[in-house]
Amino acid sequence: RERFEFGGRDVASWFPRHMAKGLRQMRLALRRADCLVERSHIPLSGRNPALQEALGIRPHVLVLNKMDLADPRRQPVSAGAGPGGGQRWAHSDSSVPLQVVPMVARLVADGPRYHRAESSEHNILVIGVPNAGKSSLINSLRRLHLKKGKATAVGGEPGVTKAVLSRIQVCEKPLMYLVDTPGVLPPRLGDVETGMKLALCGAILDHLVGEDVMADYLLYTLNKQQQFRYVQRYGLGQPCDHIEPLLKHVALSQGRTQKVKVLTGTGNVNMMMLNYPAAAYEFLRDFRAGRLGRVTLD
């Protein structure tokens, strides 16, 4: 397929109410913030422009998550200085916890202090779309610099953090506090395709979008990028251009079936049918685990 048909989908329902509240709380927390650390799965679609507009200008570090799952041929940003605003990028790998604190300390030292100039402590606001790994980053920094256990809850689905929390110390020298914040999507996504990419990365609950259309868009993306590892993983003879034969093959090969009650002229009959939603979820789970290859959606 040369293009994907989204069928006039409305993405307004993908913006939960608690996100608007979270954005208001983050505006208040900004008064005490010296620097922003933004967490993202994908470098373009994974960033919320409403955060920059609402939170103003601060020194800013972008930390890309799950770079081990990204296509090394498709990396539009790299570690180092960014354009304007004291912005920096850090790829997320095993060395990132070592990079974040020194990088933030340099940015705060080089930039103006927006509050309490006499204070030596660093207050950092951690921002990003839902399920981008903000809480995990805070916990890893605490383990590294303070040898402490986790201070904030993490989960595999968006929406675990629903309110701006109190400050969490992550380092003694320099004295640094991070504030975990709820993941916030823009109230109006720029387009349905951006929303679909966010959904594939787990920033939007699957059932709000529909596992079937997400699986179809994923297949379209894999084919477009010439990523055909799914052919080998599922034992297909060749790449598929449409999702139905792929899901049928996955359901058959992995025994994804469901009991369905069918009404007949002589009464109800229970029949076993292929479970296409379960097959679609299996396809999405394999992608998110990197079993379909290293893929960058942007």
C-alpha positions as CSV (number, residue, x, y, z in Angstrom):
1,R,0.0,0.0,0.0
2,E,1.2,3.5,-0.9
3,R,-0.9,5.1,1.9
4,F,-2.9,4.1,4.9
5,E,-6.6,4.9,5.0
6,F,-7.6,6.0,8.6
7,G,-11.3,6.1,7.7
8,G,-12.1,9.5,9.2
9,R,-11.3,8.5,12.8
10,D,-11.8,11.1,15.5
11,V,-9.0,11.2,18.1
12,A,-10.8,13.6,20.5
13,S,-11.6,10.7,22.8
14,W,-8.0,9.8,23.2
15,F,-7.4,12.7,25.6
16,P,-8.4,11.6,29.2
17,R,-9.7,14.3,31.5
18,H,-6.9,13.9,34.1
19,M,-4.4,15.2,31.5
20,A,-5.9,18.7,31.5
21,K,-5.6,18.8,35.3
22,G,-2.0,17.5,35.1
23,L,-1.1,20.3,32.7
24,R,-2.4,22.9,35.1
25,Q,-0.5,21.4,37.9
26,M,2.7,21.4,35.9
27,R,2.4,25.1,35.2
28,L,2.4,25.7,38.9
29,A,5.4,23.4,39.4
30,L,7.3,25.3,36.8
31,R,7.8,28.2,39.2
32,R,10.2,26.0,41.2
33,A,11.9,24.3,38.2
34,D,15.4,25.0,37.1
35,C,15.4,22.5,34.2
36,L,13.1,20.2,32.2
37,V,13.9,16.6,31.5
38,E,11.6,15.3,28.7
39,R,11.3,11.5,28.2
40,S,10.1,10.2,24.8
41,H,9.9,6.9,22.8
42,I,10.0,8.5,19.4
43,P,11.9,11.7,18.6
44,L,9.2,13.7,16.7
45,S,5.6,12.3,17.2
46,G,6.5,11.3,20.8
47,R,6.9,14.9,21.9
48,N,4.0,17.1,23.1
49,P,4.2,20.7,21.6
50,A,1.6,21.8,24.2
51,L,4.2,21.1,26.9
52,Q,6.7,23.6,25.4
53,E,4.0,26.2,24.9
54,A,2.6,25.8,28.4
55,L,5.8,25.4,30.4
56,G,7.7,28.2,28.8
57,I,11.5,28.5,28.2
58,R,13.7,26.5,30.5
59,P,17.0,24.5,30.0
60,H,15.8,21.3,28.5
61,V,17.1,17.7,28.2
62,L,15.4,15.3,25.8
63,V,16.0,11.6,26.8
64,L,15.0,9.1,24.2
65,N,13.7,5.8,25.6
66,K,14.2,2.2,24.3
67,M,16.9,3.1,21.8
68,D,17.8,-0.5,21.7
69,L,14.5,-1.1,19.8
70,A,15.1,1.8,17.3
71,D,16.3,1.3,13.7
72,P,20.0,2.5,13.8
73,R,19.6,3.8,10.2
74,R,16.7,6.1,11.2
75,Q,18.0,8.4,14.1
76,P,17.2,12.0,13.3
77,V,18.8,13.3,16.5
78,S,22.0,12.5,18.3
79,A,23.7,13.2,21.6
80,G,25.0,16.7,22.0
81,A,24.0,20.4,21.8
82,G,20.6,21.2,20.3
83,P,19.3,24.4,18.8
84,G,18.4,27.2,21.2
85,G,17.2,27.2,24.8
86,G,20.1,25.3,26.2
87,Q,18.6,22.1,24.9
88,R,20.5,18.8,24.9
89,W,19.7,15.2,23.7
90,A,20.7,12.0,25.4
91,H,20.1,8.6,23.9
92,S,18.6,6.2,26.4
93,D,20.9,3.2,27.0
94,S,22.7,1.9,30.0
95,S,24.9,5.0,30.2
96,V,22.0,7.5,30.4
97,P,21.7,7.6,34.2
98,L,25.3,8.5,34.3
99,Q,24.8,11.4,31.8
100,V,21.6,13.1,33.1
101,V,22.8,14.6,36.4
102,P,26.1,16.1,35.0
103,M,24.2,17.4,31.9
104,V,21.5,19.0,34.0
105,A,24.0,20.5,36.4
106,R,25.9,22.2,33.5
107,L,22.7,23.6,31.9
108,V,21.5,25.1,35.2
109,A,25.0,26.5,36.0
110,D,25.2,28.1,32.5
111,G,21.6,29.5,32.4
112,P,19.8,32.1,34.4
113,R,18.1,31.2,37.7
114,Y,14.4,31.9,37.4
115,H,13.8,31.6,41.2
116,R,15.6,31.7,44.6
117,A,19.0,32.7,43.2
118,E,20.5,32.1,46.7
119,S,19.5,28.4,46.7
120,S,22.1,25.8,45.6
121,E,19.6,23.0,45.0
122,H,18.5,21.9,41.6
123,N,14.7,21.3,41.0
124,I,14.0,19.3,37.8
125,L,10.6,18.8,36.2
126,V,10.3,15.4,34.4
127,I,7.8,15.7,31.5
128,G,6.6,13.6,28.6
129,V,3.7,11.8,27.0
130,P,2.1,8.8,28.9
131,N,4.1,5.6,29.4
132,A,7.4,7.1,28.2
133,G,9.5,5.9,31.2
134,K,9.5,9.1,33.3
135,S,9.1,7.2,36.6
136,S,11.6,4.6,35.6
137,L,14.2,7.3,34.9
138,I,13.7,8.8,38.3
139,N,14.0,5.5,40.1
140,S,17.2,4.6,38.1
141,L,18.8,7.9,39.1
142,R,18.0,7.3,42.8
143,R,19.5,3.8,42.6
144,L,22.7,5.1,40.9
145,H,23.4,8.3,43.0
146,L,21.7,7.6,46.3
147,K,21.7,3.7,46.4
148,K,17.9,4.0,47.2
149,G,15.0,1.9,46.1
150,K,12.2,3.2,43.8
151,A,10.3,6.3,44.9
152,T,7.5,6.4,42.3
153,A,5.2,3.8,40.8
154,V,5.9,2.5,37.3
155,G,3.7,0.4,35.0
156,G,3.4,-1.0,31.5
157,E,0.3,1.0,30.6
158,P,-0.2,4.8,30.3
159,G,-1.8,6.7,33.2
160,V,0.0,5.3,36.2
161,T,1.1,8.8,37.3
162,K,-2.0,10.9,37.4
163,A,-0.9,13.9,39.4
164,V,2.3,16.0,39.9
165,L,4.1,14.4,42.9
166,S,6.2,15.9,45.6
167,R,9.9,16.4,45.0
168,I,12.1,13.3,45.0
169,Q,15.8,13.6,45.8
170,V,18.0,11.8,43.2
171,C,21.4,13.1,44.0
172,E,23.4,14.6,47.0
173,K,26.2,16.3,45.2
174,P,24.9,18.4,43.5
175,L,21.7,18.4,45.6
176,M,19.1,17.6,43.0
177,Y,15.3,16.9,43.2
178,L,13.1,15.6,40.4
179,V,9.4,15.9,40.2
180,D,7.5,13.1,38.4
181,T,4.5,14.4,36.4
182,P,1.6,12.7,34.6
183,G,2.0,11.9,31.0
184,V,0.2,14.5,28.9
185,L,-1.0,14.2,25.3
186,P,-1.9,17.4,23.4
187,P,-5.7,18.0,23.6
188,R,-5.7,18.0,19.8
189,L,-3.3,15.7,18.1
190,G,-1.9,17.1,14.9
191,D,-3.2,14.2,12.8
192,V,-4.5,10.7,13.2
193,E,-1.1,9.2,12.1
194,T,0.7,10.9,15.0
195,G,-1.9,9.5,17.3
196,M,-1.4,6.0,15.8
197,K,2.4,6.2,16.4
198,L,1.8,7.2,20.0
199,A,-0.6,4.3,20.4
200,L,1.9,1.8,19.0
201,C,4.4,3.0,21.6
202,G,1.9,2.5,24.4
203,A,1.2,6.2,25.1
204,I,-2.6,5.7,24.5
205,L,-4.6,2.7,25.8
206,D,-5.0,0.1,23.1
207,H,-8.7,-0.2,23.4
208,L,-9.3,3.5,22.9
209,V,-7.8,3.2,19.4
210,G,-8.6,-0.4,18.5
211,E,-6.0,-3.3,18.4
212,D,-7.2,-4.2,14.9
213,V,-6.5,-0.9,13.2
214,M,-3.3,-0.5,15.2
215,A,-2.1,-3.9,13.9
216,D,-3.0,-2.9,10.4
217,Y,-1.1,0.4,10.6
218,L,1.9,-1.5,12.1
219,L,1.9,-3.9,9.2
220,Y,1.7,-1.0,6.7
221,T,4.6,0.7,8.5
222,L,6.8,-2.4,8.5
223,N,6.2,-3.0,4.8
224,K,6.9,0.7,4.0
225,Q,10.2,0.5,5.8
226,Q,11.1,-2.8,4.3
227,Q,11.1,-4.5,7.7
228,F,10.1,-8.1,6.9
229,R,11.2,-10.0,10.0
230,Y,7.5,-10.7,10.8
231,V,7.5,-13.0,7.7
232,Q,10.1,-15.3,9.4
233,R,8.7,-15.0,12.9
234,Y,5.2,-16.2,11.9
235,G,6.3,-18.6,9.2
236,L,4.7,-16.8,6.3
237,G,5.7,-17.5,2.7
238,Q,5.9,-13.8,1.8
239,P,5.1,-10.4,3.1
240,C,1.4,-9.5,3.5
241,D,-0.1,-6.3,2.3
242,H,-3.3,-6.6,4.4
243,I,-3.8,-7.5,8.0
244,E,-6.5,-10.2,7.7
245,P,-4.3,-13.1,6.3
246,L,-1.5,-12.2,8.8
247,L,-3.9,-12.3,11.8
248,K,-5.4,-15.6,10.5
249,H,-2.0,-17.2,10.3
250,V,-1.0,-15.9,13.8
251,A,-4.3,-17.2,15.3
252,L,-3.9,-20.6,13.6
253,S,-0.3,-21.1,14.5
254,Q,-0.6,-20.0,18.1
255,G,-4.0,-21.5,18.8
256,R,-5.7,-18.2,19.4
257,T,-9.4,-19.4,19.4
258,Q,-12.5,-18.4,21.3
259,K,-15.9,-20.1,21.9
260,V,-18.8,-18.3,20.2
261,K,-22.5,-19.0,20.7
262,V,-24.3,-19.3,17.4
263,L,-28.1,-19.2,17.1
264,T,-29.6,-21.8,14.8
265,G,-33.1,-23.1,14.0
266,T,-32.7,-26.0,16.4
267,G,-31.1,-24.0,19.3
268,N,-27.8,-22.5,20.4
269,V,-24.6,-24.1,19.2
270,N,-21.1,-23.4,20.6
271,M,-18.5,-23.1,18.0
272,M,-14.7,-22.5,18.2
273,M,-13.6,-19.5,16.0
274,L,-10.3,-17.8,15.5
275,N,-9.7,-15.0,18.0
276,Y,-8.5,-12.1,15.7
277,P,-8.3,-9.5,18.5
278,A,-5.9,-11.8,20.5
279,A,-3.8,-12.3,17.3
280,A,-3.7,-8.5,16.8
281,Y,-2.5,-8.0,20.4
282,E,0.2,-10.7,19.9
283,F,1.4,-8.9,16.8
284,L,1.5,-5.5,18.8
285,R,3.3,-7.2,21.8
286,D,5.9,-8.7,19.5
287,F,6.6,-5.3,18.0
288,R,6.9,-3.6,21.4
289,A,9.3,-6.3,22.6
290,G,11.6,-5.9,19.5
291,R,10.8,-9.3,18.2
292,L,9.9,-7.9,14.8
293,G,13.2,-6.0,14.4
294,R,14.5,-2.6,15.3
295,V,11.9,-0.1,14.0
296,T,11.7,3.7,14.3
297,L,8.2,5.0,13.6
298,D,9.3,8.6,12.7
